[in-house]
Amino acid sequence: MGRCCDFCGRGTGVGNNVPRKGLPKKKGGTGSKIGTKTKRTFKVNLHSKTVMLANGQRRKFRLCSRCLKTLTKVC
């Protein structure tokens, strides 16, 4: 697959852009208004890392930052 982690399979997510206009009432404004929501993508933060496997071989993986952090703690 294109943009996904080789360990956990995390990939691109989708969500909304929510434009908020105006100062909230809490902060002394007249209240915030929400504009038209549009779709957006959340791309996973991938890094290329060479990992030593159990059988002594080296292999290159594309890891997300969460898996990379876990991998450095284990090794």
VEXLUMTOR-318528 format. One record per residue: residue in three letters; y, x, z of N, C-alpha, C in turn. Coordinates in steps of 0.1 Angstrom, whole numbers, padded with zeros to 4 digits, always signed. Layout:
REM VEXLUMTOR-318528
alaYXZYXZYXZ
...
This chain:
REM VEXLUMTOR-318528
met-0012+0008+0000+0000+0000+0000+0012+0009+0000
gly+0024+0003-0004+0036+0011-0005+0042+0016+0008
arg+0049+0007+0015+0057+0012+0026+0050+0007+0039
cys+0039+0013+0043+0033+0009+0056+0026+0021+0062
cys+0025+0020+0075+0019+0031+0084+0004+0031+0081
asp-0001+0044+0080-0016+0046+0078-0024+0043+0090
phe-0018+0044+0102-0026+0041+0115-0025+0027+0119
cys-0014+0021+0121-0013+0007+0126-0011-0003+0116
gly-0007+0001+0103-0006-0009+0093+0008-0016+0093
arg+0017-0012+0101+0030-0018+0102+0037-0016+0089
gly+0044-0027+0084+0051-0026+0071+0064-0032+0071
thr+0070-0036+0060+0083-0042+0059+0083-0056+0064
gly+0092-0059+0072+0094-0072+0078+0106-0079+0072
val+0106-0092+0073+0118-0100+0068+0125-0108+0079
gly+0137-0111+0077+0145-0118+0087+0158-0123+0080
asn+0168-0126+0088+0180-0132+0083+0192-0124+0087
asn+0202-0123+0078+0216-0118+0081+0223-0130+0086
val+0229-0129+0099+0236-0140+0104+0250-0136+0107
pro+0260-0140+0098+0274-0136+0100+0280-0145+0110
arg+0286-0138+0121+0293-0146+0131+0308-0143+0130
lys+0316-0153+0129+0330-0152+0127+0338-0158+0139
gly+0348-0152+0143+0357-0157+0154+0353-0151+0167
leu+0362-0151+0176+0360-0146+0190+0353-0157+0198
pro+0343-0153+0206+0336-0163+0215+0346-0169+0225
lys+0342-0180+0230+0351-0187+0240+0351-0179+0253
lys+0340-0172+0256+0339-0164+0268+0350-0153+0268
lys+0353-0148+0256+0363-0137+0255+0377-0142+0252
gly+0379-0155+0253+0393-0160+0251+0395-0166+0237
gly+0385-0167+0229+0387-0172+0215+0385-0187+0214
thr+0385-0192+0202+0382-0207+0200+0368-0210+0198
gly+0359-0200+0198+0345-0202+0196+0341-0195+0183
ser+0328-0190+0183+0323-0183+0171+0317-0193+0162
lys+0319-0191+0149+0312-0199+0138+0302-0191+0131
ile+0291-0197+0128+0280-0190+0121+0281-0194+0106
gly+0282-0183+0097+0283-0185+0083+0269-0188+0077
thr+0268-0187+0064+0255-0189+0057+0245-0178+0059
lys+0233-0181+0063+0223-0171+0066+0217-0166+0052
thr+0215-0153+0051+0209-0148+0039+0197-0139+0043
lys+0187-0138+0035+0175-0131+0038+0178-0116+0037
arg+0171-0108+0046+0172-0094+0046+0158-0088+0049
thr+0156-0074+0047+0144-0068+0050+0146-0058+0061
phe+0136-0056+0069+0135-0046+0080+0125-0036+0075
lys+0129-0024+0071+0120-0014+0066+0115-0005+0078
val+0102-0002+0077+0096+0006+0088+0100+0021+0086
asn+0102+0028+0097+0106+0042+0097+0094+0051+0096
leu+0091+0055+0083+0079+0064+0081+0082+0078+0080
his+0073+0086+0085+0073+0101+0085+0060+0106+0079
ser+0061+0117+0072+0049+0123+0067+0045+0134+0077
lys+0032+0134+0081+0027+0143+0091+0013+0147+0087
thr+0010+0160+0088-0003+0166+0086-0010+0166+0100
val-0022+0159+0100-0029+0157+0113-0043+0164+0112
met-0047+0171+0123-0060+0177+0123-0070+0167+0128
leu-0080+0164+0120-0090+0154+0123-0101+0160+0132
ala-0110+0151+0137-0120+0155+0147-0130+0165+0141
asn-0133+0164+0128-0143+0173+0121-0136+0186+0116
gly-0124+0189+0120-0117+0201+0117-0109+0201+0104
gln-0109+0190+0097-0102+0189+0084-0087+0185+0087
arg-0078+0189+0078-0064+0185+0079-0062+0174+0068
arg-0054+0164+0072-0051+0153+0063-0037+0149+0065
lys-0030+0145+0054-0016+0141+0054-0016+0126+0056
phe-0008+0121+0066-0007+0107+0069+0008+0103+0068
arg+0011+0090+0065+0024+0085+0066+0024+0076+0078
leu+0031+0081+0089+0031+0074+0102+0045+0068+0105
cys+0045+0057+0112+0057+0051+0116+0061+0059+0129
ser+0074+0057+0133+0079+0065+0144+0072+0062+0157
arg+0067+0050+0159+0060+0046+0171+0047+0053+0172
cys+0039+0054+0161+0026+0061+0160+0028+0076+0162
leu+0039+0081+0156+0042+0095+0157+0044+0099+0171
lys+0051+0091+0179+0054+0093+0193+0041+0093+0201
thr+0033+0083+0198+0020+0082+0205+0011+0094+0202
leu+0011+0098+0190+0003+0110+0185+0007+0123+0192
thr+0020+0125+0194+0024+0137+0201+0021+0137+0216
lys+0021+0125+0222+0017+0124+0236+0002+0127+0238
val-0007+0123+0228-0021+0124+0230-0025+0139+0228
cys-0019+0145+0217-0023+0159+0214-0017+0169+0223
